[in-house]
């Protein structure tokens, strides 16, 4: 294990200690678990719930479902990939992208007793070009046909992939924990270009998922910079400093830009773990405005409002045009909230205890919640709910995928 992944789980520790149920909870944990009083403005429900393998178990992961082509897609860490019917939750197809070892874990036995080798899926699911793209901690990019679950190609890359790929103009862009950005041919998986960046001695476990737009591959770096590369060649168009290291220790000097750059109307919005939310002009790299917010979660948008979940699980709405804070909420602090998903006039966040929470977009009023998991961190919500084609989908840490009704 290299130095770049030594802070495994740090982001979770910042959001509260880990316990098993309430029996062993200390006073601090009990306080975190205590939900605020709420006058429900509306109620939602689970339409159906189906399992996908063993989920991500206790590992750090940004693996997330995807919705498109009339299906709901989900995967687990081991390598099970499933397509569901949105109407019923029925399995339309299922694929295992893990491999089999030739050698058994029992002595030197081969063949019948050979074991399954985890695919360690952590990057994805990205859906484009009639294809699912996934990245793995084993250093593979895998393309799967969305129609029948057949594998189109799988390509070995130099390092682990723990964030979702991006694709545009026939290129699949992947970012690795070693600071290597790669462009692959979307049809064949052949590596077309490579761009290396410096990685500090100590960084967070996660890395920025790249964005692809307007002929550029846009990515946040572990050194606190935002970088734009020409998607056809991988050549760097520009870099901009988002956060600068400060402090006496390596831990204090962590400045990772781990969020996926949000591209909207010719502007890139990006936030750093160290505490800088910036709006940057896509064409030139000029910083338009910067505000002090610290997060490793993705920034989301609806209309002129940006939504940020910070490192302590405070929620903010910010005017995208000038960076002015519109509202904030600290009612769910330290519950390890996901980024906010816009749904109609609301935003939805999940937490590590398996609850979904609804807030109004205009005022940040807390208006509804739904228990999806069993109030256990093993069944918590680790990735933001997905809202696409009128479907709200959430995946729990144990692999359960749920379709949720909307108001």
N, C-alpha and C positions, 0 to 999 in steps of 0.2 A: 504494500500500500504506500503511495507516494504522499508527500507533504500536502498536496493540494486537496486531499480529502480527509485531513486529520480532524476537521471540525464536524464530523458526521454527527448529526443529531443536535448540533448547537442551536439551530433555529427552533427546535422543539423545546429545548430547555428554557429558552427565553420566554416561552409562552406558558410555563407552568410545569411542575414536576409530574412524572409519570407514576400512576398508581394502578392497582387492580381493584376496581369497584370502590365502594365507599367504606368498606370495612377497615382498610389500611390507610385511609386518607388522613393527612394531617390537617391542621386548622386552615392552612393556606389553600390546600386542595379543596376542602369543603367550601371555602369561600368562592373559589373559581367555579365549582359545580353549581352553586346556587344561582338559578336564573332569576332575572328581575321580574317583578309583577308585570302582567301584560293583559290589556283589554283587547281581546282578539277582534280585529276588524273583518276578518274572513277566515275560512278554514280551507285547507287543502288536504289531499289524501294520496296514499300510495295506490296507483292504478294496478301495478304488478311489480313483482320483485323476483329476480332470477340470479342464480350464482354463476360466477366465472372462476373456476378453479379455486385457488386459495388466496386470491387477491394479491396484495403486496406484502401481507403479513406485517412484521415490525420494521421493514426497511424504509429508508427515505426513498420517495418516488414521486414523480410528477405524471405518471401514467394516467391517462384520462380517457373516458369514452369519446366517441365521435358519432355524429348524426348526419345522414345524407343518403341519397339514392334510395329513399324509402326504407332505410334500415337503421338500426342502432347497433354500433360496433363497440366491443369492449374486449379487454385482454387482462391476463394476470401476469405476474412476474415470471412464473415458471415457463410460460410460452403457450398457454391456451388462448386462442383468439376465437371470438364468437360473434355471429351476426344474429340479431333478434328482430322479430316482427314488432313494430311499434304498437300495433293494435292489440296483440295478445301476449307478447313476451315469448312466443314460441321460437325455438332455435331454428334458424334457416340454414345455417351451416356452421361447422366447428372445425378448427384447424389447430394442430399442435406443431409449433415451430421450435420446440426443444429438440435436442439431439440425444442419441443413445451412446453411452460409453461402451467400448468393446470389452472393457475389463470390469468385472464385478468388484464391489467393495468387500466381498467375502473372499479373502485369499486371492488366488490367481484364476478364478473361474471365469470363463468367457461364455458368450452366446446367450443362453436362456436366462441367466441371472444378471446380465448386464443392466446397468441402471440408467435412469433418465437424468440427463444433464440439463439443468435449468438454463433457459434462454436469457434469464435476467433482463426481461423487458422493462425498460424504464423511460424510454423516449417515445412519445406518441400518445394516442394514435393521431396521425395526420391523414386527412382524407382529401384526395385530389386526383384528377386524371383517371377516374374510375378505379382508383388504387388506394389501399391502405399502406402508409409508410410507418415503420417502427424502427427504433434504435435500441440497442441492448448494451448492457454493461460488459458483455463479452466482446464488444467492438464489432458489431454487425449492424448493417442496415438491411432491412427486409421489406420487399414490396409484395403485397398480396392483392390478388384480384378481388374486388368487392362483390362481384356477382356470385362467385362459387367458392371462394376461399382458397383457390390455388395459388401457389407461390410463383410469382413472376421472376424474381431474382433475389439473391442475397449476396451482399458484398462485405468483405472483411475490411475494417478501417483501423487506423493505428492506435486508437484509444477508446475508452468507455464513452457511451452516449447516454446521458441522463436527462436530456430535454428533447422536446418534439422537433422533428425535421420541419423544414419549410420548403415550398416548391413554387417555382414560377419560370416561365420561358423554357420549359423542358429540362430544368435543373432542380435537383433535390439538394438542399443545403442542410448540413448537419454540423453541430458544434460539439466538441469533445472536451472532457475534463482536463486534457493536456494542453488546451489552448489552440487546438488545431481545427480550423474551419475548412470544411470540404464541400466541393460541388460535385455531385454525381449525375450522370445522365439518367433522366427519369425513366427511360424505356429499357435501358440495359444494365444500369447500376455501375457502369464504368466510372472510375474517378477521373473527372475532367480537370480539376485544379485543387490546390491546397494553399492555405494561408495560415502561417504560424504567428502566434502572439505570445508575449511574455506572461508567465504565470507567477505571481508572488509566492514566497515560501509557505504562506498559510492563507487558505481561502475557504469559503463555504463549500459544502458538498455539491450544491446545485450549480448549474451554469445556465446562462441565458439561452432560451430557445431563440433561434434566429427568426427574423421576419423577412419576407421577400416581396418587394413592391417597386414599381417604377424602374425596373431594370437593376435594382440594387439588392444585395444581401446585407441586412442590417442586424447587428449583434452587439450585445453588451459584453464587456470583458471583465476578467477578474482583477485587472489593474485599475478599475474605476473609469474606464473609457468607453465611449460609444464609437463603433466602427461601421463604416459603410464600404462594401466591396462591390465591384461590377460583377453582376451575377453570371455573365457569360465567360469571364476570364479569371475571376477571383482577385484581380488587382484592387488595391485599396484606393478608394476615391478620397476619403478623408477620415480623420479620427478627431474626436472631441473629448476633452476631460469633463467628466460628470462629477466625480468625487476624488479628492486628494487624500492620501494617507496622512494620519496625524496620530500622535500618541507615542508612548515609550516602548510598548510591547507589540509583538506581531499581532496579537489578538485585537488590540486597540486600532491597529492599522489596516484592518480588513475593510476594503472599499468595494467589494464585488458589485457589479451590475448584473444581478441574476434574473431580473424580470425580462420578459419578452418585450422588445421595443414595440410600442403601439404607433402605427402609422395612420394618420388621419389628415386629410386636406393639406398635404404637402408638409406636414409637421410630424416629427418623431417625439413621442412622449416616453420618458424612461425614468425609473427611480432606482436609487442605489441603496444597499444595505447600510451604508455609512450615514445617509441622511440627506440626499439631494434628489428632488424631483425636478426634472428639467423638460422644457419644450425646445426642440432643436429643429432648425430649418433643414429639411431633407436634402435639398439641392446643394447647399453650401456648408452645412455643419455649424452655422451660426446659432449661438444660444439666444433664444428669444426671451425666456425668463427662467428663473430657478427659485425653488422654494424648499424649505427644510422639512422633508418627510423621509423617514427611513423605512425601507421595506425590501423583502425578497420576493414578494408576490407581484403578479402582473397588474399593471394599471388597466382599467377598463373604461369604457366611454358610452355615453348615451346622449345624443344631442350635443350641447355645449358643456356637459358635465363630465369630468373625470372622477373616477372612484378609486380610492386607495385604501388598502388594509395595511396598517403599519406593523412593525415588529412586535408590538404589544397587543395587537388585535383591536386597535382603535380604527373606526371607520371615518373616512373623510369624503366630502364632495367638493370639487375644486373647479372653478371656471377655466376651461381649456384655453380661453383667449388671453387671459392675463395672470393666471395662477392664484386668483383670489379665492380664499376658502369660503364656501357657501354654507356648509354645516359640518358638524362632527358628532360622533357618538362613541362613548366609552362604556356603554352598557354591557358589552360582552368581552371586556378586556381579559386577555390571557387564556382565552378558550381556543387559541390556535385557529383563528378564522381563516377561511379561504379568501381569495380575491372575490370581489362582488360581481355577480352576473346580472346584467339588466334583463328584466322580464316585464314588459309592459310599462306601467308607471312605477314599478318597484325595482329594487335590487334584492338579490337573494345571496346569502352566504351560508356556508356549512361550517360546523365546528368539530373538534376532535372527539366529542361525546355523541356524535350521530344526529345532531339537530340541524334543521334548516331554519333560517331566520329571514323574515321579510321586512324591509324598510322602504318608506316612500322615497322616491328620487328627489322630489322637490324640497322636502323639509328634513329628511332623515328620521322620520317618525317610525318607531318600532311597532309594527302592526300585526304580525302573525308569526307563528312558528309551527314546526312539525317534527315529530320524533321519527326518524328513519331507522337509526340503529338502536341498540339496546343499552344506551348510556354507558358504554364500555369503550375504552380507547381502541380495543381490538376491532371494533365495528364503527369507528369514527369516520368522518368525512375528511379526506386528506387533500382532495383536489376540488376545484370550483365546480359547481353544477354547470352542466352544458344546456344552453337554450338555443335550439335551432329548429327551423321548420315547425314552430309552434309546440315543440316537445321539450319538456324540462326533465333532464336525466341526471342522476347522481350515482356515483359508485362509492361503496364503503371500503374500508381497509381490508375487510375479509373477502372482498370480491363480489358482494351482492350489488346488483345493478337494479335501480328502481326508476320507474316512470312516475313522475309526480304531476298531479293535476295543478292547474294554474287558475288564479281568480279571474 
